[in-house]
Amino acid sequence: MFDFITRMIDTLGALGVGVVMFLENVFPPIPSELVMPLAGFQAAQGKVSLIAIFVMGTIGAVAGAYLWFWVGQAIGRKRLEAFIERYGVWLTLEVADVRRAIEWFDRHDKAAVFFGRMVPGIRTLISVPAGLSGMRLRTFFIYTTIGSAIWNAGLIAAGYLLSANYDRVAIYLNPVTNILLTVLLVWYVFRVLRKLIARSRG
């Protein structure tokens, strides 16, 4: 994963940062916590523009978030519940989970989008209930952009300030990232098997 991100940034520069951040929002296992600090490190080395990686990274993040917002709008609550009822076991979700998530979002809407964009594991998925709840696109865009910009700025700053030691840190990032992805896969398989067993017993 680390090697892929590095190649994208080395090849495409700031545009590569935007592309990877878009993919990070579409495919959550690509972590922004790895992408943006690396971009900040590259900026500290003079390889890319600091402003360019911030702007492109934020554009990529907002574009990816909008994709999930559109998915939420296009599917709608009834069709989503019907889909979860039929295939939820493979997503380790139940209809009750979806209803609780939407009810929670309805209570917090703007704050949920703003702060959700800065919480790992939630920052991508928060766009779906925003679309399902009927939030106005302009409102979603404003709070998503501000939240994403703050998150990206913090990660870029971390990579920039750690530039002197980043080579040492990078040695461990790739294996650690691969381990985390493996753990997520094992956890997913475990949850699916547990739900399948519970369904067969039921």
C-alpha positions as CSV (number, residue, x, y, z in Angstrom):
1,M,0.0,0.0,0.0
2,F,2.8,2.4,0.9
3,D,4.6,1.7,-2.3
4,F,1.5,2.3,-4.4
5,I,0.9,5.7,-2.7
6,T,4.5,6.6,-3.1
7,R,4.5,5.8,-6.8
8,M,1.3,7.8,-7.4
9,I,2.8,10.9,-5.8
10,D,6.2,10.5,-7.4
11,T,4.6,10.0,-10.9
12,L,1.7,12.6,-10.8
13,G,2.8,15.0,-8.0
14,A,-0.1,16.9,-6.4
15,L,-2.5,15.4,-8.9
16,G,-1.5,12.0,-7.6
17,V,-2.4,13.2,-4.1
18,G,-5.8,14.2,-5.3
19,V,-6.3,10.8,-7.1
20,V,-5.2,8.8,-4.1
21,M,-7.4,10.8,-1.7
22,F,-10.4,10.2,-4.0
23,L,-9.7,6.5,-3.9
24,E,-9.2,6.7,-0.1
25,N,-12.8,7.9,0.2
26,V,-14.2,5.4,-2.2
27,F,-12.1,2.5,-0.9
28,P,-11.6,3.1,2.9
29,P,-8.7,0.7,3.5
30,I,-6.5,3.2,1.8
31,P,-5.7,5.4,4.8
32,S,-5.5,9.2,4.5
33,E,-3.4,9.0,7.7
34,L,-0.7,7.6,5.4
35,V,-1.3,9.6,2.2
36,M,-1.3,13.2,3.5
37,P,1.7,12.9,5.8
38,L,3.7,11.4,3.0
39,A,2.6,14.3,0.7
40,G,3.7,16.7,3.4
41,F,7.1,15.0,3.6
42,Q,7.4,15.3,-0.2
43,A,6.6,19.0,0.1
44,A,9.3,19.4,2.7
45,Q,11.8,17.8,0.3
46,G,10.8,20.4,-2.4
47,K,9.3,17.7,-4.7
48,V,5.7,19.1,-4.7
49,S,4.0,22.3,-3.8
50,L,2.6,22.5,-0.2
51,I,-0.4,24.5,-1.3
52,A,-1.0,22.2,-4.3
53,I,-1.1,19.0,-2.3
54,F,-3.4,20.7,0.2
55,V,-5.8,21.9,-2.5
56,M,-5.7,18.7,-4.6
57,G,-5.9,16.4,-1.5
58,T,-9.0,18.3,-0.3
59,I,-10.6,18.2,-3.8
60,G,-10.0,14.5,-4.0
61,A,-11.5,13.9,-0.5
62,V,-14.6,16.0,-1.2
63,A,-15.1,14.3,-4.6
64,G,-14.9,10.9,-3.0
65,A,-17.3,11.9,-0.2
66,Y,-19.8,13.3,-2.8
67,L,-19.8,9.9,-4.6
68,W,-21.1,8.2,-1.4
69,F,-23.5,11.1,-0.8
70,W,-24.9,10.6,-4.3
71,V,-25.2,6.8,-3.6
72,G,-27.2,7.6,-0.5
73,Q,-29.5,9.9,-2.5
74,A,-29.9,7.5,-5.4
75,I,-30.6,4.4,-3.3
76,G,-33.0,6.0,-0.8
77,R,-33.9,4.6,2.6
78,K,-36.5,2.0,1.6
79,R,-34.4,0.4,-1.1
80,L,-31.3,0.4,1.2
81,E,-33.3,-1.4,4.0
82,A,-34.6,-3.9,1.4
83,F,-31.0,-4.5,0.2
84,I,-29.7,-4.9,3.8
85,E,-32.6,-7.3,4.6
86,R,-31.4,-9.5,1.7
87,Y,-27.6,-9.1,1.6
88,G,-26.8,-7.5,4.9
89,V,-25.0,-10.5,6.2
90,W,-22.2,-9.9,3.7
91,L,-21.9,-6.3,4.9
92,T,-22.2,-7.4,8.6
93,L,-25.2,-5.1,8.9
94,E,-28.8,-5.4,9.9
95,V,-31.8,-3.1,9.1
96,A,-31.8,-2.0,12.8
97,D,-28.2,-0.8,12.4
98,V,-29.2,1.4,9.4
99,R,-32.2,2.9,11.2
100,R,-30.1,3.7,14.3
101,A,-27.5,5.3,12.1
102,I,-30.0,7.5,10.2
103,E,-31.8,8.5,13.4
104,W,-28.5,9.5,15.0
105,F,-27.6,11.5,11.9
106,D,-30.9,13.3,11.8
107,R,-30.2,14.5,15.4
108,H,-26.7,15.9,14.5
109,D,-26.7,16.4,10.7
110,K,-24.3,19.3,10.2
111,A,-22.1,18.5,13.1
112,A,-22.0,14.8,12.1
113,V,-20.7,15.7,8.7
114,F,-18.2,18.3,9.9
115,F,-16.7,16.2,12.7
116,G,-17.2,12.9,10.9
117,R,-14.8,14.0,8.2
118,M,-12.1,14.1,10.9
119,V,-12.7,10.6,12.4
120,P,-10.9,7.6,10.9
121,G,-13.3,4.8,10.0
122,I,-16.3,7.2,9.9
123,R,-15.1,10.0,7.6
124,T,-16.0,8.0,4.4
125,L,-19.2,6.4,5.6
126,I,-20.8,9.6,7.1
127,S,-21.6,10.7,3.5
128,V,-24.2,7.9,3.0
129,P,-26.6,8.9,5.8
130,A,-26.2,12.5,4.7
131,G,-27.5,11.5,1.3
132,L,-30.2,9.2,2.7
133,S,-31.5,12.0,5.1
134,G,-32.1,14.4,2.2
135,M,-29.4,16.9,3.4
136,R,-29.1,19.8,0.9
137,L,-26.1,19.4,-1.4
138,R,-24.8,22.9,-0.6
139,T,-24.9,22.2,3.1
140,F,-23.1,18.9,2.7
141,F,-20.5,20.4,0.4
142,I,-19.7,23.2,2.9
143,Y,-19.3,21.1,6.0
144,T,-17.5,18.3,4.1
145,T,-15.0,20.7,2.6
146,I,-14.3,22.5,5.9
147,G,-13.9,19.2,7.8
148,S,-11.8,17.6,5.1
149,A,-9.6,20.7,4.8
150,I,-8.8,20.8,8.5
151,W,-8.1,17.0,8.6
152,N,-5.8,17.3,5.6
153,A,-4.0,20.3,6.9
154,G,-3.2,18.6,10.2
155,L,-1.9,15.4,8.4
156,I,0.2,17.5,5.9
157,A,1.7,19.5,8.8
158,A,2.6,16.3,10.6
159,G,4.5,14.9,7.5
160,Y,6.1,18.3,6.9
161,L,7.4,18.7,10.5
162,L,8.6,15.1,10.7
163,S,10.5,15.4,7.4
164,A,13.9,14.9,9.1
165,N,12.8,11.5,10.5
166,Y,10.2,10.4,7.9
167,D,12.6,8.1,6.1
168,R,12.9,6.1,9.3
169,V,9.2,6.1,9.9
170,A,8.5,5.0,6.4
171,I,10.4,1.8,6.9
172,Y,7.7,0.6,9.2
173,L,4.6,2.1,7.5
174,N,4.2,-0.4,4.7
175,P,4.4,-3.6,6.8
176,V,2.2,-2.0,9.5
177,T,-0.4,-1.0,6.9
178,N,-0.4,-4.5,5.4
179,I,-0.9,-6.0,8.9
180,L,-3.8,-3.6,9.5
181,L,-5.5,-4.6,6.2
182,T,-5.0,-8.3,7.1
183,V,-6.6,-7.8,10.5
184,L,-9.6,-5.9,8.9
185,L,-10.0,-8.8,6.5
186,V,-9.9,-11.4,9.3
187,W,-12.4,-9.4,11.3
188,Y,-14.7,-9.1,8.4
189,V,-14.7,-12.8,7.7
190,F,-15.3,-13.6,11.4
191,R,-18.3,-11.3,11.5
192,V,-19.8,-12.8,8.3
193,L,-19.3,-16.3,9.5
194,R,-20.9,-15.5,12.9
195,K,-23.9,-13.9,11.2
196,L,-24.3,-16.9,8.8
197,I,-24.1,-19.3,11.7
198,A,-26.7,-17.3,13.7
199,R,-29.0,-17.2,10.6
200,S,-28.7,-20.9,10.1
201,R,-29.6,-21.6,13.7
202,G,-32.5,-19.2,13.5
